[in-house]
Amino acid sequence: KKSSSILNLDAGIMRVSSGGVENGLAFCIRLEFQQPVMLLANKSFAITSTWSTSAFGVAGRNELRTIRDKINDFVTLFINDYLAANQK
């Protein structure tokens, strides 16, 4: 079984996809932050990813918490990086 979730938060997107394998769950997690940027060549704007991270793995049916823990780790990493880059 394959599933995908997308969470839009203003200029950010979090995508989590998973698919079944024998005796477990294969997973792919990608967290990215997108925002508008100005292209210097023609002064136009585009939306692009300015931060991202991803992971692939397999979790046994009794280890599905592994996927949630990895998502939590990525969100924490993003928050720390965002705060470090946007200090007042």
Phi, psi and omega per residue, in radians:
K1 nan 2.420 -3.110
K2 -2.042 2.439 3.093
S3 -2.492 2.770 3.125
S4 -2.591 2.473 3.090
S5 -2.288 2.463 3.094
I6 -2.245 2.318 3.097
L7 -2.122 2.014 3.111
N8 -1.677 2.199 3.105
L9 -2.258 1.685 -3.093
D10 0.863 -1.821 -3.080
A11 -1.751 0.223 -3.109
G12 -2.070 2.726 3.106
I13 -2.423 2.395 3.059
M14 -2.128 2.198 -3.102
R15 -2.148 2.249 3.100
V16 -2.212 2.156 3.115
S17 -2.158 2.582 3.091
S18 -2.590 2.726 3.110
G19 -2.589 2.608 -3.073
G20 -1.421 2.540 2.982
V21 -2.348 2.937 -3.128
E22 -1.047 2.258 3.093
N23 1.098 0.388 3.119
G24 -3.132 -2.866 -3.104
L25 -2.364 2.035 3.023
A26 -1.344 2.487 3.134
F27 -2.439 2.638 3.040
C28 -2.315 2.177 3.132
I29 -2.131 2.295 3.060
R30 -2.373 2.210 3.063
L31 -2.074 2.220 3.103
E32 -2.440 2.674 3.077
F33 -2.002 2.142 3.132
Q34 -1.968 2.529 3.090
Q35 -2.681 2.833 3.127
P36 -1.251 2.460 3.075
V37 -2.305 2.660 3.088
M38 -1.745 2.245 3.100
L39 -1.438 2.183 -3.070
L40 -1.184 -0.536 -3.072
A41 -1.043 -0.747 -3.091
N42 -2.339 0.232 3.108
K43 1.003 0.450 3.074
S44 -1.618 2.881 -3.129
F45 -1.892 2.600 3.082
A46 -2.531 2.723 3.038
I47 -1.693 2.227 -3.132
T48 -2.518 2.806 3.100
S49 -1.378 2.166 3.118
T50 -1.899 -0.095 3.079
W51 -2.742 2.373 3.077
S52 -2.766 2.755 3.014
T53 -2.672 2.736 -3.123
S54 -2.655 2.838 3.106
A55 -2.618 2.600 3.054
F56 -2.234 2.563 3.117
G57 -3.083 -3.090 3.086
V58 -2.307 2.309 3.097
A59 -2.133 2.366 3.055
G60 -1.141 2.795 -3.113
R61 -0.980 -0.520 3.121
N62 -1.589 0.138 -3.133
E63 -2.168 0.452 -3.081
L64 -1.109 -0.369 3.078
R65 -1.057 -0.432 3.099
T66 -0.951 -0.716 -3.131
I67 -1.154 -0.822 3.119
R68 -1.083 -0.709 3.115
D69 -1.084 -0.689 3.138
K70 -1.155 -0.721 3.091
I71 -1.065 -0.800 3.105
N72 -1.046 -0.712 3.098
D73 -1.057 -0.758 -3.134
F74 -1.142 -0.729 3.133
V75 -1.113 -0.742 3.099
T76 -1.084 -0.760 3.114
L77 -1.051 -0.799 3.124
F78 -1.073 -0.827 -3.127
I79 -1.015 -0.796 3.136
N80 -1.094 -0.769 3.124
D81 -1.139 -0.730 3.134
Y82 -1.084 -0.809 -3.133
L83 -1.147 -0.661 3.113
A84 -1.138 -0.631 -3.109
A85 -1.448 -0.275 -3.060
N86 -2.163 0.813 3.113
Q87 -1.290 2.554 3.130
K88 -1.691 nan nan
